[in-house]
Amino acid sequence: MKEFFQKLTDGTIENQKPDGLEILNSMKRAKITEPGVIQWSEMCFCSPPLKHERQTVYDKYFSFIKINSIEDYVEFNGESFFEYLKKLDE
């Protein structure tokens, strides 16, 4: 996860086209909702959803991803995943 945080903060992911900025912002919105569970919402126009994001980023760092279609961003309660990653990096 340290590598993931580094790529989130050094511009590697943010500069990825076409979805890097959305991935970065999604991870900033992500919440740890229970031990081992991270939830976030993300806009995606791929078919299937998150295809490119998974191929380039998510499948490298997450072992199980469940995808639900949404109409708009959803906020989740819990500890900030981004802040959790930041603490791991210190």
Sequence and secondary structure as in RCSB ss.txt:
>XXXX:A:sequence
MKEFFQKLTDGTIENQKPDGLEILNSMKRAKITEPGVIQWSEMCFCSPPLKHERQTVYDKYFSFIKINSIEDYVE
FNGESFFEYLKKLDE
>XXXX:A:secstr
 HHHHHHHHSSTTTTSTTTHHHHHHHHHH EEEETTEEE       SSTTHHHIIIIIHHH S       SS   
  SEEHHHHHHHHH 
